[in-house]
Amino acid sequence: MTNKVLDRVRDLLPAITDRAVQAEEQRRVPEASIAELTEAGVFRMLQPARFGGAEASPVEFYEVIRAIATKCPSTAWVSSVLGAHPWQLALFDDRAQRDVWAENPDTLVSSSYAPTGKLTPVEGGYEITGRWSFSSGCDHARWVFLGALVPSEKGMDYYTVLVPRTDYRIEDVWNVSGLSGTGSNDIVIEKAFVPAYRTYSAADQANLVGPGQAVNTAALYKVSFGSVFSNTITAPIIGAAQGAYEAHIERQRERVRLSYGGQKVSEDPFAHVRIARAASEIDAAILQMERNMNEQLRYAEAGEEIPFESRLRARRDQVRGTERALEAIDLLFENSGGHSIRKPNVIERNWRDAHAGSVHAINDIERALAMFGKGAMGLEVTDRML
């Protein structure tokens, strides 16, 4: 099946390439890129058809994100995060979906899921207060998903809450060495009201249910949150490695025509081995990601429960996908020699951005691998990102 959005995005890649330095300098994705990607349908790929969305497979969505990341990982990171949020919003109460999309289906939602905010129960909903960091692409969004804790009989329950731009302010704090074009600034709220229907509990998330499934019945909205969102973070990292690989191969093919010390560069067997290893790691990361998401979709389409083992494996392969991408880009960085540290340079930028993306909490490798190991041994595994 042809990925029509990918075809449109490929036409945009030269302009995205030209704006990569601008994104870093401005510390946010240029408005022109957001407008073009919106027009291409990137942000509606996982959006419900009721609001003009494509209800596409996450596999197709990740393919688009990786293509963008080959040229500008910051733009891909923002596209991935903002593009995945329509999937989660589709699980919210229909009233919340209409609040966001009724007037403009292209309205974007950013996020900051760490539960650094406090929810206080009040009549009709909650009062929310707090500060949240790392809200990528927040300047382009009119709403935000925020993580917060609310007191309960068990201690504290985790909720994702949906808040409009009128209820929060953005503080410009993003000054970093990698993914600097993502504009991942802070969100600050001082006592805002959140209606109960604009909340989504971790318990529903873990059980793969949500009130929005009553109106959004596609299999897409029955796959696991932990798989969709973890791969949303890994896809741009894999794409960054792909971009570094393409740039490295292009440069090496040019050098094949030249001689270096009387020996053609193309005859260096160690360089060839690094290239082969890098290519294999990238391929493995992509194939495992696609296998896992396609498997979950097949279960959902058949109306069957997604096995817990499948969810565990998806998280295992997601963190390994990040590891594989980093190993690949490190090999290419080494293979490029002194050329790799010159700026501006695709390999240098993608290397920085891939490593920056790897420190996201979802890429806690030991945590994800330990969950898989426990599950394989028949031990109980509980985690809200499964």
C-alpha positions as CSV (number, residue, x, y, z in Angstrom):
1,M,0.0,0.0,0.0
2,T,1.3,3.4,-1.0
3,N,2.0,5.8,1.9
4,K,0.6,9.0,0.3
5,V,1.7,11.2,3.1
6,L,5.3,9.9,2.8
7,D,5.2,10.8,-0.9
8,R,4.2,14.4,-0.1
9,V,6.8,14.7,2.7
10,R,9.6,13.6,0.3
11,D,8.8,16.6,-1.8
12,L,9.3,18.8,1.3
13,L,12.6,17.3,2.4
14,P,14.8,19.8,0.4
15,A,13.2,22.7,2.2
16,I,13.3,21.0,5.6
17,T,17.0,20.4,5.0
18,D,17.6,24.1,4.2
19,R,15.9,25.1,7.4
20,A,17.7,22.6,9.7
21,V,20.3,25.2,10.8
22,Q,17.5,27.8,11.2
23,A,15.7,25.4,13.5
24,E,18.8,25.1,15.7
25,E,19.4,28.8,15.8
26,Q,15.8,29.7,16.6
27,R,15.5,26.7,19.0
28,R,12.2,25.8,17.5
29,V,10.9,24.3,14.2
30,P,10.2,27.1,11.7
31,E,6.6,27.9,11.2
32,A,7.0,27.3,7.4
33,S,7.9,23.6,8.1
34,I,4.9,23.1,10.5
35,A,2.6,24.7,7.9
36,E,3.9,22.4,5.1
37,L,3.8,19.3,7.2
38,T,0.2,20.2,8.2
39,E,-0.8,20.6,4.6
40,A,0.9,17.2,3.8
41,G,-1.3,15.5,6.4
42,V,1.4,14.4,8.8
43,F,-0.4,15.6,11.9
44,R,-3.7,14.0,10.9
45,M,-2.3,10.5,10.2
46,L,-3.4,9.1,13.5
47,Q,-6.4,11.4,13.9
48,P,-10.0,10.0,13.9
49,A,-11.7,10.1,10.5
50,R,-14.6,11.9,12.3
51,F,-12.3,14.9,12.4
52,G,-10.7,14.6,9.0
53,G,-8.0,12.2,10.1
54,A,-6.5,9.3,8.0
55,E,-6.6,6.7,10.8
56,A,-3.4,5.4,9.3
57,S,-1.2,2.6,10.7
58,P,1.4,3.7,13.2
59,V,3.9,1.9,11.0
60,E,3.2,4.3,8.1
61,F,3.4,7.2,10.6
62,Y,6.8,6.2,11.8
63,E,8.0,5.8,8.3
64,V,7.1,9.4,7.6
65,I,8.9,10.5,10.8
66,R,12.0,8.6,10.0
67,A,12.1,10.3,6.6
68,I,11.9,13.8,8.1
69,A,14.6,12.8,10.7
70,T,17.1,12.0,8.0
71,K,17.2,15.7,7.2
72,C,16.3,17.4,10.5
73,P,15.9,15.3,13.6
74,S,14.4,18.3,15.6
75,T,11.7,18.7,13.0
76,A,11.0,15.0,13.1
77,W,10.9,14.9,16.9
78,V,8.3,17.6,17.0
79,S,6.3,16.1,14.1
80,S,6.4,12.7,15.9
81,V,5.2,14.0,19.3
82,L,2.6,16.4,18.0
83,G,1.5,13.8,15.4
84,A,1.0,11.1,18.0
85,H,-1.2,13.2,20.3
86,P,-4.3,12.9,18.1
87,W,-4.2,9.2,18.7
88,Q,-4.3,9.7,22.5
89,L,-7.0,12.4,22.2
90,A,-9.1,9.9,20.4
91,L,-9.3,7.9,23.6
92,F,-10.6,10.9,25.6
93,D,-14.3,11.7,26.1
94,D,-15.9,12.9,22.9
95,R,-16.5,16.3,24.5
96,A,-12.7,16.7,24.9
97,Q,-12.1,15.8,21.3
98,R,-14.7,18.4,20.2
99,D,-13.2,21.0,22.4
100,V,-9.9,20.7,20.4
101,W,-11.0,19.9,16.9
102,A,-14.6,21.1,16.4
103,E,-13.6,24.5,15.0
104,N,-10.2,23.5,13.5
105,P,-9.2,19.9,12.9
106,D,-5.6,21.0,12.4
107,T,-5.3,22.2,16.0
108,L,-2.2,20.7,17.6
109,V,-1.6,19.4,21.2
110,S,1.8,19.3,22.9
111,S,2.6,17.4,26.1
112,S,4.7,16.9,29.2
113,Y,3.8,13.6,30.8
114,A,5.9,13.6,34.0
115,P,3.5,14.0,36.9
116,T,5.0,17.2,38.2
117,G,1.6,18.8,38.6
118,K,-1.0,18.5,41.3
119,L,-4.7,17.8,40.8
120,T,-7.1,18.8,43.5
121,P,-10.7,17.5,43.2
122,V,-13.3,20.2,43.0
123,E,-16.9,20.3,41.9
124,G,-17.2,19.1,38.3
125,G,-13.5,18.2,37.9
126,Y,-10.1,19.3,39.2
127,E,-7.9,22.3,40.0
128,I,-4.5,21.9,38.5
129,T,-1.2,23.7,39.5
130,G,2.4,23.1,38.6
131,R,5.3,23.3,36.3
132,W,6.1,20.8,33.5
133,S,9.3,20.6,31.5
134,F,10.2,19.3,28.0
135,S,7.0,20.2,26.1
136,S,8.3,19.7,22.6
137,G,6.7,21.9,20.0
138,C,4.6,23.7,22.5
139,D,4.8,27.0,20.7
140,H,2.9,25.4,17.8
141,A,0.1,24.0,19.9
142,R,-3.1,25.4,21.3
143,W,-3.6,22.7,23.9
144,V,-1.3,20.5,26.1
145,F,-1.4,17.1,27.7
146,L,0.0,17.2,31.2
147,G,0.8,14.5,33.8
148,A,-0.5,15.0,37.3
149,L,-1.2,13.1,40.5
150,V,-4.4,13.1,42.4
151,P,-4.9,11.8,46.0
152,S,-6.8,8.5,46.3
153,E,-7.5,5.8,48.8
154,K,-4.4,3.9,47.4
155,G,-2.2,7.0,47.7
156,M,-1.8,8.8,44.4
157,D,-3.3,8.1,41.0
158,Y,-1.8,9.3,37.7
159,Y,-3.8,11.2,35.2
160,T,-3.2,12.8,31.8
161,V,-5.1,16.1,31.7
162,L,-6.0,18.2,28.7
163,V,-5.5,22.0,29.2
164,P,-6.2,24.9,26.7
165,R,-3.5,27.5,25.8
166,T,-5.5,30.2,27.7
167,D,-4.9,28.4,31.0
168,Y,-1.1,28.1,30.9
169,R,2.0,30.1,30.0
170,I,5.1,28.9,28.2
171,E,8.5,29.8,29.7
172,D,11.4,29.8,27.2
173,V,14.1,27.8,28.8
174,W,15.2,25.5,25.9
175,N,19.0,26.0,25.5
176,V,20.6,22.6,24.8
177,S,23.3,20.8,22.8
178,G,21.0,18.3,21.0
179,L,17.5,18.5,19.6
180,S,17.9,22.2,20.0
181,G,15.3,22.9,17.4
182,T,12.4,21.2,19.3
183,G,11.5,24.2,21.4
184,S,10.9,21.9,24.4
185,N,10.0,24.6,26.8
186,D,8.3,24.7,30.2
187,I,4.6,24.8,30.9
188,V,3.4,26.7,34.0
189,I,-0.1,26.8,35.5
190,E,-1.3,28.6,38.5
191,K,-4.7,27.2,39.5
192,A,-6.7,26.3,36.4
193,F,-9.9,24.4,36.3
194,V,-10.0,21.1,34.4
195,P,-13.4,19.4,33.7
196,A,-13.5,15.8,34.6
197,Y,-14.1,14.8,31.0
198,R,-10.7,16.2,30.0
199,T,-8.8,13.7,32.1
200,Y,-7.6,10.2,31.3
201,S,-6.5,7.8,34.0
202,A,-3.4,5.5,34.0
203,A,-5.7,2.6,34.9
204,D,-7.6,3.0,31.6
205,Q,-4.4,3.5,29.8
206,A,-3.0,0.2,31.2
207,N,-6.2,-1.7,30.3
208,L,-6.2,-0.4,26.7
209,V,-9.5,1.3,27.2
210,G,-10.8,4.9,27.0
211,P,-14.2,6.6,26.7
212,G,-13.3,7.7,23.2
213,Q,-13.4,4.2,21.9
214,A,-17.2,4.4,21.9
215,V,-17.0,6.9,19.0
216,N,-13.6,6.0,17.5
217,T,-14.0,2.3,16.8
218,A,-11.0,1.7,14.4
219,A,-8.5,-1.0,15.5
220,L,-5.9,1.8,15.6
221,Y,-7.4,3.0,18.9
222,K,-7.1,-0.4,20.6
223,V,-3.4,-0.9,20.4
224,S,-1.3,-0.2,23.5
225,F,-0.4,3.3,24.6
226,G,3.1,2.2,25.7
227,S,3.9,0.8,22.3
228,V,2.6,3.8,20.3
229,F,4.2,6.4,22.4
230,S,7.5,4.7,23.1
231,N,8.1,4.2,19.4
232,T,7.1,7.8,18.8
233,I,10.3,8.7,20.6
234,T,12.5,6.1,19.0
235,A,11.4,6.6,15.4
236,P,13.2,10.0,15.0
237,I,16.3,8.6,16.6
238,I,16.4,5.7,14.0
239,G,15.7,8.3,11.3
240,A,18.7,10.4,12.5
241,A,20.9,7.3,12.1
242,Q,19.4,6.7,8.6
243,G,20.2,10.3,7.6
244,A,23.8,10.0,8.9
245,Y,24.2,6.7,7.0
246,E,22.9,8.3,3.7
247,A,25.2,11.3,4.1
248,H,28.2,9.1,4.9
249,I,27.6,6.8,2.0
250,E,27.2,9.7,-0.4
251,R,30.4,11.3,0.8
252,Q,32.4,8.0,0.6
253,R,31.2,7.3,-2.9
254,E,32.5,10.7,-3.9
255,R,35.8,9.8,-2.3
256,V,36.0,6.5,-4.1
257,R,37.1,8.4,-7.2
258,L,40.0,9.9,-5.4
259,S,43.2,8.4,-4.1
260,Y,44.5,8.7,-0.6
261,G,48.2,7.9,-0.1
262,G,48.1,5.8,-3.2
263,Q,45.4,3.6,-1.9
264,K,41.8,4.0,-2.8
265,V,39.5,4.8,0.1
266,S,37.1,2.1,-1.2
267,E,39.6,-0.6,-0.4
268,D,39.7,0.1,3.4
269,P,38.1,-3.1,4.8
270,F,37.6,-1.6,8.3
271,A,35.5,1.2,6.9
272,H,33.4,-1.3,5.0
273,V,32.8,-3.4,8.1
274,R,31.6,-0.3,10.1
275,I,29.2,0.6,7.2
276,A,27.8,-3.0,7.2
277,R,27.3,-3.0,10.9
278,A,25.6,0.4,10.9
279,A,23.3,-0.6,8.1
280,S,22.4,-3.9,9.9
281,E,21.6,-2.1,13.2
282,I,19.3,0.4,11.4
283,D,17.5,-2.3,9.5
284,A,17.0,-4.4,12.6
285,A,15.6,-1.5,14.6
286,I,13.1,-0.7,11.9
287,L,12.0,-4.4,11.3
288,Q,11.4,-5.1,14.9
289,M,9.4,-1.9,15.4
290,E,7.2,-2.7,12.4
291,R,6.8,-6.3,13.3
292,N,5.5,-5.4,16.8
293,M,3.1,-2.7,15.7
294,N,1.7,-4.8,12.9
295,E,1.2,-7.7,15.2
296,Q,-0.8,-5.5,17.7
297,L,-2.9,-4.1,14.9
298,R,-3.8,-7.7,13.7
299,Y,-5.0,-8.6,17.2
300,A,-7.0,-5.4,17.4
301,E,-8.5,-5.9,14.0
302,A,-9.6,-9.4,14.9
303,G,-11.2,-8.1,18.0
304,E,-8.8,-10.1,20.2
305,E,-7.0,-9.0,23.3
306,I,-3.4,-8.0,22.7
307,P,-1.2,-10.5,24.6
308,F,0.7,-8.9,27.4
309,E,3.8,-10.7,26.0
310,S,3.4,-8.7,22.8
311,R,3.4,-5.4,24.8
312,L,6.5,-6.4,26.7
313,R,8.3,-7.3,23.5
314,A,7.3,-4.0,21.9
315,R,8.9,-2.1,24.8
316,R,12.0,-4.4,24.7
317,D,12.5,-3.8,21.0
318,Q,11.8,-0.1,21.3
319,V,14.6,0.5,23.7
320,R,16.9,-1.8,21.7
321,G,15.9,0.2,18.6
322,T,17.3,3.3,20.3
323,E,20.4,1.4,21.3
324,R,20.8,0.0,17.8
325,A,20.4,3.5,16.2
326,L,23.0,5.0,18.6
327,E,25.5,2.1,17.8
328,A,25.0,2.8,14.1
329,I,25.5,6.5,14.3
330,D,28.5,6.1,16.5
331,L,30.1,3.8,13.9
332,L,29.4,6.3,11.2
333,F,30.7,9.2,13.3
334,E,33.9,7.2,13.8
335,N,34.1,6.2,10.2
336,S,33.9,9.8,9.0
337,G,37.0,10.9,10.9
338,G,37.7,14.6,11.3
339,H,34.9,15.4,8.8
340,S,32.3,14.3,11.4
341,I,33.0,17.3,13.7
342,R,32.7,20.1,11.2
343,K,29.6,22.3,11.3
344,P,27.2,22.4,9.6
345,N,27.3,18.7,9.0
346,V,24.5,16.2,8.8
347,I,26.5,13.5,10.6
348,E,27.5,15.9,13.4
349,R,24.0,17.3,13.9
350,N,22.3,13.9,13.7
351,W,24.8,12.4,16.1
352,R,24.1,15.1,18.7
353,D,20.3,14.9,18.2
354,A,20.2,11.1,18.4
355,H,22.1,11.1,21.6
356,A,19.9,13.8,23.0
357,G,16.8,11.8,22.2
358,S,18.3,8.7,23.9
359,V,18.1,10.3,27.3
360,H,14.3,10.6,27.2
361,A,12.7,8.7,30.1
362,I,11.1,6.2,27.7
363,N,14.5,5.1,26.7
364,D,15.4,3.8,30.1
365,I,16.9,0.6,28.7
366,E,17.5,-1.3,31.9
367,R,13.9,-0.7,33.1
368,A,12.3,-1.9,29.8
369,L,14.6,-4.9,29.5
370,A,14.0,-5.8,33.2
371,M,10.3,-5.7,32.6
372,F,10.6,-8.2,29.7
373,G,12.8,-10.5,31.7
374,K,10.4,-10.5,34.6
375,G,7.5,-11.3,32.3
376,A,9.4,-14.1,30.6
377,M,10.0,-15.7,34.0
378,G,6.3,-15.4,34.9
379,L,6.6,-12.6,37.4
380,E,4.1,-9.8,37.7
381,V,5.0,-6.7,35.7
382,T,3.2,-3.3,36.3
383,D,4.1,-0.2,34.5
384,R,2.0,2.6,33.1
385,M,4.1,2.8,29.9
386,L,3.2,-0.7,28.8
